[in-house]
Amino acid sequence: MQKYILSQNKNSNVEDFQMREQLINTFKHRFTTYGYKQVRTSTFEQYDMYGSITGTVNKDEMIKVIDSSGQVLVLRPDVTIPLARMNRATTDQRLFYILDVFRQSIEQNEQKESTQAGVEFFGDNSPEADAEVIVLAIHTLKDLGFTNFKIELGHAGFFKELIQQADISQNQLETLQTYIHSKNLVEIEPFLKAIGLADDLRNAIQLIPMMYGNPADVIDEAKKIIRNESMKQVLQNIIAVYDVLVDYGVADSIVLNLGLINNMDYYSGIIFQGFLDSIGKPVLMGGRYDHLGKQFGNTIPAIGFAFEVDYLVHALQQQGKEIVEIEPDFIIKYDKTKQKAALQAAYRLRNEGLQILTYLVDNVEVNDATTAIVNYTKDEQQLITQIKSHTFASADELVSQCLAIKEEK
Ligand SMILES: N[C@@H](Cc1c[nH]c[nH+]1)C(=O)O
C-alpha cells in the first residue's frame, strides 16, 4: 500500500514553533499596548459570499471544500473581510488576530497556508488613525529586533484618480498595474502609446513608478502631475499622514511609493507595505478600506494591516536569532523509595508556576540522599553544590528550599 507522506510543514520543528510563539507573544503584547483586543474568525466561509462582493481575494486562489450538505465553502482566505462584515455595537473598535489564512497563488503553488498577525481599527478615518496604525507596525518590528526595514507608503486613490481619465479596459488596467508594480519602465511607454492616450496623461502615468523615495522629493514630483481636485486631496491626505508620522519620530523608516499596489482591491485610502532588507517580499501589508463594510451594510471607516509571520520567522532565523530557551527551574532526581515525596513536591512546585522535571534514578548522586534536587541554571554553580549535598527529609522541605532559591534569583 502506498504510504501518505506528509510534507514538512512549518510547524514540524520544535525550534520553529518556539520562535513563532515568541513572535506571537510580542505581537500580543504590543498590539494590546495600543488598545487592540484579540478576536478570531471562522476557518470556513461561504464561497458565495466571496463571489458576491468586489475587491476580494482572487477566486482561483481560494481553497474550496465541500461540506456534507454539498455546500461549497472556502478556507478563510482573508481576515479583514470577515471582520468588516461583523456587526459591531460600538463604532470605535480596535481588533487584532493571529490566524492562518489559506490562499494558493499560481506562482506559489506549494504555499497554501500562512499565519497572519494583523490589526483592524474601525471607526476613525483621520490621518492620526492612519499614522497610529503605521506606527504600531513599526513599533512591533522594532520589538522583534529589526533595525533595517522600510515602510513604503502610498495611496490607493492616486493611481485610480489618474487612470480614471484614461479610457482603458480592465485587462489593460491589470497589465499596466503589473508594469507599475514591477517598475517596468521599458514596457510601460510602448504599452501606453499603443493604447493611444493623450501625451500629457501618458507622461503622467509613466512617471508613477518613479514616484518613489524620500517623501519630500516624491511630494514635489507628485505635485507636478496633479490633474484635478481629487488627486490634490489624495496628495494632501498623504502629506497629513506623513506629518503625524514625523511627529511620532519614525520618519526615518518611511519611504513614499505612489506606484504601490497591494494584493487586495478593497483599499480606498492610504496603503502601505513593510520591507526588511533581507527578504524580497513585503513582511506586512495594509491600508485604509472605508468602503468594504458597505457591501455588508456596515458603513464604517477602517484601516489595518497584517504581518506575514512566516516571513518574519525566516528573517529572524537568517539573522541567527536564537530562541530564548526556558529551562527547567529544578530537576528532581529521586529513588523509588522516596517517589511519593518527590512527586508531590514536583506537583506543588509546578503549582507555584515553576518548571520542574523529575527523574526516577537508581543512584541518587548525593550521599545518602533521600531526594536530591539539582538546580539547573548554569551560572548558579554555587547553589547547585549547596543543594546537591543536601538531604531532604520531606516533600515540605524540598518545596520550601526550592521556593527560597527561586525567590533569591
Ligand atoms: N488582509 C490584508 C492585510 C490587511 C489587514 N487590514 C488591512 N489590510 C492582506 O491579507 O493582505
The ligand as an SDF file (V2000), in Angstrom:
LIG
                    3D

 11 11  0  0  0  0  0  0  0  0999 V2000
   -5.9300   41.4840    4.7790 N   0  0  0  0  0  0  0  0  0  0  0  0
   -4.8380   42.1390    4.1160 C   0  0  0  0  0  0  0  0  0  0  0  0
   -3.9950   42.9190    5.0820 C   0  0  0  0  0  0  0  0  0  0  0  0
   -4.8210   43.9510    5.7760 C   0  0  0  0  0  0  0  0  0  0  0  0
   -5.2990   43.9380    7.0240 C   0  0  0  0  0  0  0  0  0  0  0  0
   -6.0200   45.0560    7.1690 N   0  0  0  0  0  0  0  0  0  0  0  0
   -5.9900   45.7330    6.0900 C   0  0  0  0  0  0  0  0  0  0  0  0
   -5.2540   45.0610    5.1930 N   0  0  0  0  0  0  0  0  0  0  0  0
   -3.9760   41.0890    3.4020 C   0  0  0  0  0  0  0  0  0  0  0  0
   -4.1090   39.9250    3.6690 O   0  0  0  0  0  0  0  0  0  0  0  0
   -3.1510   41.4410    2.5940 O   0  0  0  0  0  0  0  0  0  0  0  0
  1  2  1  0
  2  3  1  0
  2  9  1  0
  3  4  1  0
  4  5  2  0
  4  8  1  0
  5  6  1  0
  6  7  1  0
  7  8  2  0
  9 10  2  0
  9 11  1  0
M  CHG  1   8   1
M  END
$$$$
